[in-house]
Amino acid sequence: MKSNKLGVNTVCTHVGEIKDEQFKGAISPLYMSTSYAYENVDVKRYPRYFNTPNQEALGKKIAALEHCEAAMLFGSGMAAVSTTMLAFLQSGDHVVVQKTIYGGTYNFIVEEFPKYGIEFDFTDGFTEADFKAKIKSNTKVIYVETPSNPLMLITDLEMIGRIAKANDLVSMIDNTFASPINQNPSLFGIDIVIHSATKYMGGHSDICAGAVASSREHMDRIWNLGKNLGGSLSDYTVWLLERSIKTMGVRVKAQNRNAKKIAGWLNKHPLVERVYYPGLKDHLDHEIAKRQMNGYTGMLSFELIPTLNAQAFMQALVLIKQSMSLAGVESTILSPTKTSHALLSPEERERQGIADGLLRFSVGIEDKKDLIADLEQAFEAVTKKQMFPL
Ligand SMILES: *Cc1c(COP(=O)(O)O)cnc(C)c1O
């Protein structure tokens, strides 16, 4: 069966699976071997060469999900990001980076690139002019992330693909927030798609992994550096990740539905100043999101009215847990001011539109009525406490 003809849930469940010829078991066997016969074997199999049976099998599934020729698994999202960027950049090269990106990627660029003589510029915004303005004669790579954290701003992928082609740049995207269920950047001309598989691919807050999908040609280059840097993923985790991805379509679509309903509910709530969710018609980038996304994700942010204490609100939540990470089947929430953006000055946060009352909500698969009830009781508890402090 051609994998590009299959529906996404079938791809999640079956593509790449290893047949258990010996026992006819229902699932891919786990090959923990770090040593393989070299006689009569064309490929030298070794975990750090990213080519054990389980690594190859899951690579096929992820490549199919992202409509790419090849994919590789890494020990973390950052191993995927760092290996991919360094595979295409060397001393004297320049990279244009989207203004708002994952904090770990930002740190990697500003702390490490100067050591290797790699130049970089962050864009001032998200428009075509913002990206074009930063391209120089030595620019080799253009790097974006959409939807971005925490305001869920959307970068136009078709536009990025076009700019990259016109300027002979390799385009890369961190597609973590969307997941392959909601967005396939290769269909819009983006060359390399990166995921922190720790998030939606894993989906249960118990796996740390990364993935990259691209053409065979680009993947060969990433592989070459990858085997030297050594950021491969253990086969046991590869096998667990295969299991997780089987339900990714079902999970993510449930999260999309919950998030859309809750975003609409929050949007009408008198104690909420504004909601950032690309699925809402009044979101700044709704039209672009509609063009390039299959679903609007389970991620949203909302800002409480300034008189409401955001910390007290989060503490009053019962079902929805405070957590640094995201994309698990359980709903979690965090304050960017206190976590991801804590190191920025209050002025810089304000410039970026990150208010103290902003909360980032990773919506899970619980019943939406229970999530809404939890939010409502927290609103009530906090207003009561603020009106009648003990
Ligand atoms: C978590 C995350 C990463 C980094 O992934 P790790 O698995 O933690 O290394 C990169 N990009 C985005 C958007 C993320 O959310």
The ligand as a Gaussian input file, in Angstrom:
#p B3LYP/6-31G(d) Opt

LIG

0 1
 C       10.110000      21.411000      23.892000
 C       10.403000      22.103000      22.636000
 C       11.658000      21.975000      22.026000
 C       12.804000      21.216000      22.633000
 O       12.535000      19.869000      22.752000
 P       13.214000      18.919000      23.853000
 O       12.644000      17.601000      23.544000
 O       12.852000      19.468000      25.184000
 O       14.698000      19.005000      23.636000
 C       11.858000      22.631000      20.815000
 N       10.877000      23.371000      20.253000
 C        9.674000      23.516000      20.817000
 C        8.649000      24.368000      20.149000
 C        9.388000      22.897000      22.029000
 O        8.189000      23.067000      22.589000

